[in-house]
């Protein structure tokens, strides 16, 4: 049993060794020794067929940069070769994919070989697929994956990651102080010694050259960390180092490359600044400030431009803080300035003590010395100074009623150089002031006015200027406060009005108002009083507030005009007063407090009630009389049966009025109902027509005395004079009527030519009887009207009417 186990293990190890040594041969053996190939009859006649395993080919290792190309790598073989012809195909990167044409397969034998040398740095492995196909292209086997691994060779040198490495190390650093690290890369396989790097320093050069000759730095050969090995790094001696570096693969035994490292020695503040020289003398003008008067110098061996070198100055022995000192960042000098004006008359010289130190604190490796100091003497140069006022603004108070030439105040100015001063008013909007140019006494030029627009809050401002003998001047503001005085007496308003005879709460009296041009406290409150003692029995004045009072009768007064003298006094000191005569009308008032007229007053009395009733009765009587008169007038106009003597008016006592039966037969009218028929009033005697321009014909808009203009007659014919003069002889009446007919036919100023005739006119002094006889009380048979037929067809109607009676 143990012997069999040992033999089995030996056989397995031998098989693995043979497979690793010759993969192709092992694969061929495995294919050739397949049970189906060795014992094909075992599967004949059985119902269940065992499935064949896929091809399993271990990774194939190929050395890069091989010179033996083409090189057989492995051979694959399908068991389908016993049943027919098999064609082998290969696909994947290196065959038909990029990079192409690196591998190929013999389609008959299945041998895979490399065609060109491989580069592991470009492609460290390839995964291919192999196919077994029939001549017709049918796939006979499942595709087999073939892994090709490229083995690395040390064919690349290591390289530093930077062309120059830069580092810094403080001066006086102790050995072992880390300075910097360098690095390199190798593209060979990092899992092999081909990429195992080793660093070293192969050269050292100091800056400046030969300042330090001993080896000052070391390097860790595995990490590339550079560190100090020795003491003596003084920045004042050596500024830096250049180190020549080397890196090698294969742990330092392979390929090599060189690099450069520059190390700067950084400064530490181990030197304090020192004044050079230690004493200074400068001069400064008085009265000036914020200007430079001098500079001081210091030396510092530390690195310029750093905080270890930059100086910071301070000043002592300057109790008034007239001076300040700052650092010029470019030169490290101390710049001295005057920040507060100097006064030559007060102090001619200033001795200052200056001290200096670095911005950064000193290192513990610096010598323990006190801060450097220097003496600075400042001499003040005298110059003419401007005069100045003791106060600005100059405030004073004066009464507003001050008289011209009155002294208001005296201003005071001083000159540091004791020059004589000259005063003047440089701004005075109202020209109220004048000043003595030598003494500064200010007087009033003219009276003041509190209502001036330049007086604000009772303050008037002006500007005064003082000039010294050197021409320098200074101005100050005069703030003059005007004190209100009682200059104006109060005035009373209104000076006339009316009050009700019976004073009630709704009609209290006459309101009075007092107005004063003065301002408080010389105005309100006002005091009101009846000035005449004789008036006190009838009148009283009662104050309402500080500015108003009410004047009202204190006794029963009759209606009429009254004059009341009222005294009004202000609250000034001393108070001023004025007398005002108020004209008051006492009247009877209605319920609204308004005065009524005498009639209204009378009507408002108890007697007026009976009077109103009487007036109504009288109005009714008058209206009845007017209606009676109108009735009589209408009756008289309706009858019209009398003839006024000498006028020839046709009237009669008969109920039939002849004129009512005269019609226009030649008109195609609408009968008796026609409203457009001719107005028979036109048949009246022209002599009887009233001459009043405002009289109109009844029923028409035509004024009497003016004939209406015809619309059916030509208007270009001359109008005859109308009314025509009556004939003097009755025998001429025919000619008179004919003339009237012609005028009616042609005159545009008369009614229609065939109707406007005068029938009732008989003329003056005619021997013939009046036509009105037909309406007389005599018998109609006593008259002969046949002669009317001779007058023309227009009178035939009359002849027919009366001739047959």
C-alpha atoms as one frame of an Amber mdcrd trajectory, in Angstrom:
protein
   0.000   0.000   0.000   2.798   2.412   0.942   4.835   1.309  -2.025   1.850
   1.953  -4.320   1.331   5.367  -2.823   4.962   6.269  -3.284   4.909   5.081
  -6.870   1.770   7.133  -7.483   3.392  10.295  -6.068   6.569   9.740  -8.075
   4.506   9.248 -11.213   2.571  12.494 -10.563   5.737  14.549  -9.929   7.301
  13.113 -13.049   4.232  14.031 -15.091   4.262  17.609 -13.752   7.979  17.971
 -14.446   7.531  16.735 -17.988   4.605  19.103 -18.548   6.548  22.149 -17.265
   9.643  21.185 -19.258   7.912  20.524 -22.529   4.302  21.758 -22.663   3.847
  20.868 -26.272   5.015  17.329 -25.807   2.839  16.907 -22.741  -0.225  18.141
 -24.590   0.395  15.872 -27.491   0.803  12.943 -25.135  -2.432  13.829 -23.366
  -4.283  13.987 -26.667  -2.693  10.833 -27.947  -3.449   8.924 -24.740  -7.108
   9.910 -24.640  -9.215   6.843 -23.715 -11.358   7.214 -26.789  -8.308   7.042
 -28.919  -6.739   4.127 -27.035  -9.941   2.112 -26.567 -12.441   3.281 -29.181
 -14.369   0.018 -28.959 -15.380   0.629 -25.399 -18.003   3.149 -26.459 -19.437
   1.025 -29.238 -22.823  -0.460 -28.699 -23.588   1.501 -25.506 -26.647   3.693
 -25.183 -25.049   6.423 -22.991 -22.020   8.266 -24.436 -19.604   9.981 -22.071
 -19.070  13.707 -22.871 -15.499  14.624 -23.744 -13.683  17.166 -21.572 -12.612
  20.529 -23.096  -9.000  21.156 -23.886  -7.029  22.369 -20.885  -3.671  23.896
 -21.854  -1.530  25.539 -19.172  -0.128  29.068 -19.790   2.694  29.157 -22.270
   5.731  31.244 -21.137   7.710  33.009 -23.835  10.840  35.037 -23.175  10.770
  38.605 -24.526  13.305  39.782 -27.064  13.909  36.179 -28.202  16.156  35.891
 -31.254  14.920  32.384 -32.198  11.922  33.313 -34.350   9.798  31.762 -35.591
   9.566  29.588 -32.493   7.144  26.701 -31.917   5.193  27.266 -28.735   2.561
  24.508 -28.500   0.600  22.040 -30.623  -3.103  21.331 -30.316  -4.836  18.278
 -31.783  -8.486  17.293 -32.024  -9.773  13.690 -31.654 -11.866  14.312 -34.760
  -8.798  13.534 -36.815  -9.831   9.819 -36.766 -13.134  10.517 -38.377 -12.013
  12.986 -40.995  -9.904  15.951 -41.934  -9.556  18.778 -39.323  -8.549  22.402
 -40.013  -7.142  24.519 -37.132  -7.701  28.258 -36.697  -6.338  30.838 -34.210
  -7.896  34.203 -33.223  -7.181  37.025 -30.746  -4.650  39.843 -30.022  -1.394
  39.124 -31.757  -3.120  37.204 -34.567  -5.977  39.106 -36.178  -6.240  41.874
 -33.559  -3.714  44.545 -32.633  -0.880  43.971 -32.333  -1.240  41.719 -35.390
   1.074  39.088 -36.918   2.813  38.089 -33.706   1.501  34.496 -33.663   0.286
  31.926 -36.194  -1.028  28.312 -36.287  -0.442  25.553 -38.762  -3.940  24.695
 -39.953  -2.966  21.077 -40.665  -0.843  20.152 -37.670  -2.189  22.644 -35.052
   1.306  23.946 -34.103   1.269  27.498 -32.658   4.446  29.498 -33.132   5.688
  33.089 -32.580   6.586  35.054 -35.691   8.483  38.053 -34.156  10.282  38.949
 -30.894   7.933  40.071 -28.089   8.234  43.151 -25.826   6.945  42.681 -22.292
   6.865  46.409 -21.606   4.280  46.733 -24.378   2.333  43.493 -23.970   3.012
  41.251 -21.024   0.443  38.557 -22.001  -1.857  37.368 -24.811  -5.122  35.455
 -24.657  -5.907  33.495 -27.851  -8.649  31.094 -28.919  -8.032  27.987 -31.023
 -10.734  26.312 -33.193 -11.022  22.872 -34.832 -13.139  23.064 -38.029 -14.261
  20.665 -40.723 -13.388  21.420 -44.363 -16.876  22.842 -44.727 -16.275  25.279
 -41.880 -18.265  23.409 -39.276 -16.925  23.704 -35.721 -15.824  20.304 -34.517
 -14.691  21.164 -31.002 -15.379  23.857 -28.475 -12.811  26.718 -28.764  -9.749
  26.347 -26.578  -8.265  29.343 -24.681  -4.513  29.645 -24.922  -2.726  32.035
 -22.509   0.732  33.246 -23.557   2.793  34.982 -20.842   5.788  37.108 -21.859
   8.738  36.663 -19.528  10.716  39.824 -18.551  14.338  40.556 -19.339  16.420
  43.431 -17.843  16.307  45.472 -21.000  15.392  48.935 -19.477  17.535  51.272
 -17.425  16.057  52.961 -14.341  15.385  56.738 -14.661  14.968  59.534 -12.079
  11.515  61.099 -12.027  12.969  64.646 -12.190  15.898  66.048 -14.054  16.826
  68.035 -10.923  15.676  67.670  -7.357  15.634  70.795  -5.127  15.650  70.769
  -1.346  16.349  73.047   1.614  18.110  72.479   4.881  18.396  75.040   7.727
  21.849  76.158   8.600  23.478  74.578  11.652  21.305  71.474  11.261  22.494
  68.469  13.274  23.532  65.207  11.556  20.635  62.997  10.559  18.348  65.914
   9.659  16.118  64.908   6.760  16.630  67.131   3.755  14.625  65.680   0.833
  13.814  62.470  -1.088  14.583  61.461  -4.660  12.822  58.831  -6.744  13.350
  56.795  -9.908  11.345  54.295 -12.009  12.152  51.133 -14.009   9.684  49.806
 -16.587  10.910  46.218 -16.171   8.833  43.726 -14.250   8.548  45.097 -10.694
   8.204  41.519  -9.425  11.711  40.714 -10.521  15.157  42.008  -9.696  15.134
  43.770 -13.033  13.225  46.617 -11.303  14.906  46.454  -7.883  16.524  49.928
  -7.555  19.384  51.170  -5.402  20.272  54.882  -4.856  23.689  56.424  -4.120
  25.493  59.804  -4.021  28.519  59.722  -6.327  29.561  63.408  -6.089  29.204
  66.610  -3.998  29.927  70.260  -4.926  29.453  73.229  -2.531  28.078  76.673
  -3.450  30.360  78.623  -3.593  32.869  76.063  -4.804  35.235  74.515  -2.293
  33.478  76.271   0.629  32.977  72.838   2.231  34.989  69.781   1.209  33.823
  67.111   3.585  30.865  64.895   2.804  27.832  66.604   4.277  24.986  64.398
   3.010  24.003  60.772   2.756  21.214  58.869   1.014  19.117  55.814   1.821
  19.872  53.393  -1.057  16.381  51.865  -0.996  14.076  54.894  -0.337  16.171
  57.698  -1.829  15.899  59.893   1.319  18.766  62.391   1.639  19.930  63.446
   5.094  22.801  65.388   6.730  25.891  63.444   7.796  28.048  66.144   9.383
  27.934  69.558  11.080  29.118  72.850   9.702  26.230  74.104   7.573  26.646
  77.856   7.956  24.670  79.938   5.451  27.175  82.782   5.744  29.846  80.285
   4.590  28.033  78.044   2.146  24.816  78.802   0.346  24.055  75.326  -0.926
  25.248  72.003  -2.488  24.974  70.132  -5.788  24.778  66.348  -5.345  25.436
  63.858  -8.188  23.058  60.927  -7.767  23.024  57.395  -9.229  20.319  54.728
  -9.379  20.892  51.081 -10.464  18.552  48.092 -10.945  19.248  44.481 -10.030
  19.762  45.786  -6.476  22.590  48.040  -7.602  24.281  45.487  -9.853  22.364
  46.127 -13.030  21.775  49.004 -15.347  22.394  52.553 -13.942  21.325  56.188
 -14.474  22.486  59.508 -12.969  20.603  62.504 -11.560  21.166  65.856  -9.832
  19.999  67.224  -6.458  20.435  70.879  -5.415  20.230  71.602  -1.692  19.948
  75.166  -0.411  21.095  76.074   3.042  18.279  78.191   4.535  18.860  81.041
   6.933  17.965  81.140  10.590  17.773  84.352  12.575  21.082  84.059  14.283
  22.190  87.686  13.660  20.549  90.747  15.250  20.414  94.038  13.268  22.945
  96.716  14.232  22.798 100.502  13.664  25.474 101.844  11.390  26.313 104.586
  12.432  24.948 104.852  15.945  24.137 108.616  15.949  22.239 110.926  13.548
  21.369 114.617  13.219  18.414 115.882  11.178  16.337 119.076  10.949  12.570
 119.584  10.694  10.371 122.545   9.765   7.896 123.632  12.362   4.140 123.442
  11.755   4.536 120.675   9.202   3.500 117.061   9.601   3.378 113.782   7.705
   6.670 114.370   5.913  10.049 112.587   6.002  12.909 114.257   7.851  15.652
 111.555   7.617  16.696 107.863   7.496  18.807 105.580   9.665  20.787 102.496
   8.539  21.240  99.035  10.054  23.221  95.948   9.070  22.063  92.335   9.351
  24.023  89.287   8.133  20.881  87.204   7.786  19.349  86.467   4.429  17.996
  89.731   2.879  14.346  89.842   2.107  13.340  87.464   4.884  11.847  88.090
   8.287  15.217  87.242   9.797  16.674  90.276   8.026  13.744  92.722   8.101
  14.144  95.310  10.855  11.502  96.860  13.062  12.254 100.267  14.671  10.903
 102.040  17.728  11.317 105.538  19.230  11.725 106.480  22.865  12.102 109.846
  24.606   9.205 111.342  22.563   6.567 112.257  25.157   4.382 114.298  22.766
   4.529 111.636  20.046   5.651 114.104  17.406   7.677 111.524  15.465   7.207
 108.104  13.898   9.570 105.672  12.177   8.797 102.944   9.652  10.855 100.383
   7.710  11.629 100.699   4.021  11.057  97.105   2.770  13.563  97.484  -0.042
  16.539  98.887   1.888  15.655  97.925   5.476  16.299 101.560   6.480  14.350
 103.358   9.146  12.320 106.285   7.716  11.723 109.041  10.287   8.623 111.281
   9.856   6.930 114.100  11.757   3.340 113.171  12.579   2.528 116.119  14.806
   3.515 119.727  14.023   6.560 120.998  15.843   6.690 124.421  17.481   9.967
 126.292  17.351   8.846 128.701  20.044   8.073 125.845  22.420  11.014 123.467
  21.794  13.880 124.020  19.371  15.508 120.557  19.600  14.376 116.979  20.179
  16.797 114.205  21.187  15.343 110.813  20.326  16.517 107.293  21.152  15.991
 104.674  18.433  16.091 100.893  18.830  15.857  98.098  16.234  15.083  94.376
  16.159  14.076  91.775  13.601  10.503  91.028  12.674  11.090  87.353  13.549
  12.503  86.449  16.922  16.192  85.504  17.213  17.205  81.859  17.124  18.539
  80.225  20.246  21.789  79.759  18.339  22.257  83.551  18.030  24.605  85.407
  20.419  22.820  86.776  23.464  23.282  90.530  22.878  21.074  93.542  23.821
  19.130  95.298  21.013  21.085  97.885  19.059  20.232 101.590  19.750  21.065
 104.944  18.184  20.753 108.638  19.077  18.857 111.038  16.807  18.946 114.820
  17.274  16.129 116.744  15.575  16.586 120.521  15.202  13.397 122.506  14.646
  13.652 125.205  11.947  11.650 128.355  12.642   9.152 129.563  10.014   6.374
 132.088   9.812   3.264 130.608  11.326  -0.307 131.538  10.669  -2.150 133.552
  13.263  -4.964 131.782  15.043  -8.128 132.648  16.886  -8.679 131.620  20.435
 -11.989 130.049  19.414 -13.733 129.066  16.232 -16.607 129.702  15.836 -16.702
 132.944  17.768 -20.044 133.049  19.557 -21.718 136.086  21.080 -25.243 137.350
  21.694 -26.769 140.784  20.991 -30.336 142.148  21.082 -32.021 142.486  17.727
 -32.911 146.126  18.362 -29.311 147.246  18.730 -28.538 150.657  17.285 -25.930
 151.271  14.589 -22.324 151.835  15.784 -23.001 149.845  18.934 -20.049 147.672
  20.010 -21.060 144.025  19.766 -17.883 142.140  20.747 -14.113 142.070  20.433
 -12.377 139.126  18.845  -8.941 137.950  19.912  -6.291 136.405  17.694  -2.666
 135.498  18.344   0.412 135.121  16.187   3.181 132.685  17.207   5.788 134.946
  15.578   4.473 138.077  17.327   3.605 139.871  14.101   1.070 142.695  14.096
  -2.346 141.514  13.085  -4.942 143.055  10.808  -8.664 142.155  11.007 -11.372
 142.293   8.375 -14.858 140.966   7.685 -14.569 138.597   4.731 -18.224 137.497
   4.569 -21.257 139.428   5.781 -24.393 138.600   3.711 -26.580 141.374   5.184
 -23.748 143.919   5.639 -24.710 144.309   9.293 -21.212 144.311  10.791 -18.035
 146.351  10.674 -14.684 145.664  12.398 -11.745 147.744  13.507  -8.835 146.280
  11.576  -6.360 146.947  14.392  -8.275 146.114  17.567 -10.777 143.546  16.280
 -13.756 145.390  17.804 -16.972 144.516  15.954 -19.747 147.124  15.732 -23.231
 147.162  14.258 -23.291 148.875  10.884 -27.095 149.064  10.702 -30.151 147.645
  12.420 -30.822 143.936  12.399 -33.829 142.082  11.093 -34.799 138.797  12.653
 -36.782 137.918   9.515 -33.688 137.857   7.332 -33.260 134.594   5.357 -29.694
 134.443   6.688 -30.914 134.213  10.279 -31.495 130.572  11.129 -32.559 129.591
  14.624 -31.856 133.185  15.703 -28.191 132.855  14.626 -26.566 135.038  11.989
 -23.206 133.837  10.649 -20.372 135.875   9.205 -16.692 135.210   8.550 -13.812
 137.247   9.964 -10.208 137.049   8.755  -6.965 137.959  10.503  -3.667 138.489
   8.651  -0.178 138.737  10.112   2.761 140.811   8.910   4.108 137.938   6.850
   0.954 137.689   4.754  -0.426 134.561   6.364  -4.089 134.688   7.279  -6.672
 132.654   9.141 -10.444 132.818   9.099 -13.039 132.086  11.748 -16.814 131.985
  11.817 -18.820 134.580  13.716 -21.959 133.034  15.179 -24.026 135.998  16.369
 -27.160 135.024  18.254 -29.893 137.656  17.953 -31.922 138.025  21.098 -35.572
 138.832  20.484 -36.783 142.186  21.832 -40.252 143.603  22.088 -40.315 145.988
  19.113 -43.853 145.753  17.763 -47.164 146.258  19.570 -49.853 143.690  18.917
 -52.592 144.378  16.365 -56.234 143.391  16.639 -58.299 141.760  13.885 -61.036
 142.127  12.721 -61.999 145.739  13.326 -65.643 145.296  12.327 -68.317 142.675
  12.636 -71.769 141.904  13.859 -73.195 140.267  16.938 -76.658 139.050  17.753
 -78.830 141.078  20.030 -79.564 138.012  22.090 -76.275 136.154  22.686 -76.608
 132.377  22.810 -74.222 129.455  22.872 -74.475 129.151  19.086 -73.931 132.904
  18.547 -71.448 133.861  21.265 -70.230 137.163  19.842 -67.414 138.615  17.744
 -64.123 136.671  17.764 -61.017 138.853  17.969 -57.463 137.821  17.083 -54.234
 139.502  18.180 -51.184 139.381  15.910 -47.662 140.436  16.861 -44.636 140.630
  14.569 -42.375 139.845  17.483 -41.392 136.317  18.345 -41.753 134.555  21.672
 -41.466 135.482  24.464 -42.507 138.970  23.351 -45.736 137.984  21.643 -48.402
 135.691  23.087 -50.104 135.348  25.477 -52.067 138.574  24.853 -54.183 140.528
  27.305 -57.547 141.922  26.086 -59.506 144.697  27.822 -62.316 147.209  27.095
 -60.456 150.510  27.049 -63.399 152.832  27.690 -64.832 152.438  31.162 -68.172
 153.762  29.957 -68.433 150.742  27.670 -67.946 148.215  30.426 -71.617 148.302
  31.324 -72.667 147.220  27.826 -69.726 145.261  26.494 -67.295 142.656  27.743
 -64.322 140.838  26.200 -63.475 137.297  27.295 -60.185 135.583  26.392 -60.394
 132.205  24.659 -56.705 131.288  24.456 -53.361 133.065  24.258 -54.174 134.798
  20.968 -57.995 134.992  20.729 -60.858 136.601  22.620 -64.580 137.112  22.084
 -66.364 140.470  22.258 -70.052 140.350  23.213 -72.658 142.609  24.728 -73.166
 142.333  28.428 -76.560 144.089  28.456 -79.717 144.317  26.318 -78.827 146.524
  23.351 -81.013 147.706  20.547 -80.133 146.998  16.925 -77.655 149.472  15.474
 -73.987 150.439  15.052 -71.660 150.599  18.066 -67.942 151.500  18.394 -66.003
 149.704  21.100 -62.358 150.499  21.924 -60.376 147.402  22.885 -56.927 147.382
  24.457 -54.580 144.476  23.595 -51.202 143.990  25.279 -48.433 141.459  24.578
 -46.288 139.483  27.031 -43.017 141.220  26.210 -40.619 142.772  28.623 -41.487
 145.578  28.769 -44.938 144.856  27.323 -46.334 146.819  24.392 -50.004 147.550
  23.822 -52.294 149.128  21.244 -55.859 150.461  21.118 -58.232 149.369  18.408
 -61.738 150.627  17.678 -64.040 147.773  16.759 -67.206 148.706  14.851 -69.967
 146.324  15.826 -73.413 145.924  14.351 -76.014 144.610  16.780 -78.806 142.842
  14.935 -81.553 140.319  15.305 -80.391 136.855  14.265 -82.118 133.813  12.936
 -81.702 130.300  14.321 -78.420 129.948  12.479 -76.950 133.066  14.041 -77.165
 135.175  10.855 -78.414 138.741  10.964 -81.894 139.322   9.431 -83.136 142.439
   7.590 -85.700 144.816   9.145 -88.519 143.190   7.248 -87.287 139.785   8.236
 -87.039 140.950  11.774 -90.483 142.295  11.644 -91.772 139.084  10.139 -90.062
 137.200  12.809 -91.941 139.095  15.487 -95.384 138.216  16.853 -96.989 141.151
  15.018 -95.738 139.852  11.707 -97.944 136.779  11.883-101.121 138.834  11.434
 -99.452 140.875   8.762 -98.673 137.786   6.682-102.265 136.695   6.900-103.359
 140.160   5.767-100.960 140.053   2.825-102.351 136.692   1.720-105.913 138.050
   1.807-104.902 141.109  -0.224-103.165 138.920  -2.795-106.308 136.823  -3.212
-108.436 139.947  -3.746-106.030 141.273  -6.331-106.056 137.980  -8.177-109.869
 138.033  -8.362-109.832 141.559  -9.737-107.280 140.548 -12.356-109.427 137.616
 -13.473-112.451 139.934 -13.753-110.560 142.392 -15.919-109.352 139.640 -18.199
-112.891 138.308 -18.589-114.184 141.740 -19.588-111.370 142.212 -22.057-111.976
 138.867 -23.695-115.686 139.621 -23.972-115.008 142.997 -25.575-112.573 141.549
 -28.107-114.993 138.789 -28.982-117.879 140.990 -29.903-116.249 143.754 -32.019
-119.585 145.290 -33.048-118.740 148.976 -32.568-117.096 151.379 -35.047-114.730
 153.884 -33.590-115.665 157.311 -34.841-113.599 158.485 -37.862-111.868 155.162
 -38.337-114.358 153.255 -40.463-114.170 150.066 -38.472-116.935 147.695 -39.448
-119.050 146.645 -36.460-122.634 145.690 -35.891-124.989 144.544 -33.257-125.750
 141.430 -35.231-124.371 138.193 -33.883-122.883 137.475 -37.313-119.567 139.196
 -37.891-119.129 139.890 -41.569-115.387 139.393 -41.363-115.857 135.914 -40.113
-117.454 134.996 -43.425-114.683 136.219 -45.700-112.835 133.226 -47.159-110.159
 132.610 -49.740-112.109 130.996 -52.542-109.223 130.702 -54.902-107.171 128.523
 -52.503-107.407 124.772 -52.435-107.464 124.655 -48.688-108.883 122.224 -46.209
-112.124 124.084 -45.427-112.989 125.605 -42.134-110.678 123.254 -40.307-107.688
 124.413 -42.355-105.226 126.077 -40.003-103.270 127.532 -42.871-106.126 129.841
 -43.959-105.413 133.503 -44.262-105.454 135.498 -41.044-108.407 137.842 -41.309
-106.834 140.215 -38.853-104.847 141.593 -41.760-108.074 143.245 -43.001-107.862
 145.830 -40.232-107.328 149.437 -41.059-103.628 150.139 -41.317-104.120 153.320
 -39.369-105.320 151.298 -36.428-102.230 149.026 -36.318-100.323 149.628 -33.103
 -96.765 150.894 -33.483 -95.298 149.106 -30.462 -92.426 146.885 -31.676 -93.332
 144.194 -29.175 -96.973 143.772 -30.487 -97.605 140.787 -32.732-100.529 139.797
 -34.871-102.692 137.253 -33.135-101.976 133.755 -34.217 -98.747 134.706 -36.051
 -95.179 135.563 -35.213 -95.255 138.735 -37.324 -95.014 142.057 -35.463 -97.824
 144.462 -35.989 -96.984 147.384 -38.259 -94.775 145.151 -40.455 -96.277 143.027
 -43.178 -95.074 139.441 -43.582 -92.960 138.636 -46.592 -94.682 136.621 -49.258
 -93.058 133.426 -50.371 -94.953 132.948 -53.652 -94.186 136.343 -55.254 -91.027
 137.425 -57.032 -88.577 139.099 -54.699 -86.798 141.150 -57.282 -89.625 143.679
 -57.659 -89.498 146.992 -55.835 -91.812 147.166 -52.871 -94.319 150.037 -52.890
 -94.648 152.174 -49.842 -97.134 150.690 -47.396 -99.502 151.612 -45.942-100.636
 153.660 -48.940-102.065 157.091 -48.467-105.910 156.931 -48.523-107.598 158.805
 -51.371-108.787 162.250 -50.595-111.820 161.984 -52.809-114.304 159.123 -52.406
-114.603 158.944 -56.160-111.047 157.724 -56.330-111.713 154.688 -54.212-111.773
 152.493 -57.298-108.289 153.601 -58.221-107.283 153.086 -54.628-108.599 149.531
 -54.610-106.990 148.803 -57.985-103.683 149.999 -56.653-104.167 147.713 -53.692
-104.918 144.811 -55.988-101.759 145.476 -57.992 -99.746 145.691 -54.813-101.299
 142.446 -53.607-100.356 140.788 -56.891 -96.776 142.080 -57.077 -95.674 143.283
 -53.637 -93.618 140.556 -51.868 -94.206 142.191 -48.521 -97.954 141.452 -48.379
 -99.876 138.216 -47.859-100.894 136.059 -50.841-101.823 138.251 -53.811-105.368
 136.921 -54.162-106.444 137.263 -50.511-104.758 140.242 -48.823-107.431 142.854
 -49.458-108.847 145.572 -47.255-112.645 145.386 -47.298-113.609 147.473 -44.343
-111.773 150.633 -45.311-113.985 153.338 -46.811-111.725 156.276 -46.785-111.980
 159.608 -44.980-114.689 162.151 -45.792-116.603 159.922 -48.230-120.136 161.126
 -48.987-121.237 157.545 -49.346-122.766 155.767 -46.470-120.653 153.453 -44.359
-120.712 149.827 -45.216-121.319 149.260 -41.599-124.873 150.282 -42.224-125.597
 146.800 -43.236-125.141 145.922 -39.599-127.215 148.870 -38.334-130.583 148.686
 -36.826-132.235 149.940 -40.084-133.778 147.597 -42.552-131.521 145.993 -45.081
-134.006 146.885 -47.734-133.336 150.575 -47.283-129.818 150.187 -48.686-128.820
 149.865 -52.318-125.805 147.738 -52.889-125.925 147.397 -56.632-123.058 149.796
 -57.062-120.814 147.174 -55.552-121.063 145.207 -58.782-119.233 148.038 -60.505
-116.259 147.659 -58.224-115.228 144.399 -59.652-115.732 140.718 -59.067-114.252
 140.951 -55.638-117.231 142.944 -54.357-119.864 140.893 -56.071-120.166 138.761
 -52.974-121.174 141.743 -50.903-123.591 142.842 -53.551-125.183 139.405 -53.646
-125.304 139.152 -49.854-126.973 142.466 -49.211-128.572 143.308 -52.506-131.135
 140.555 -52.300-132.338 141.440 -48.855
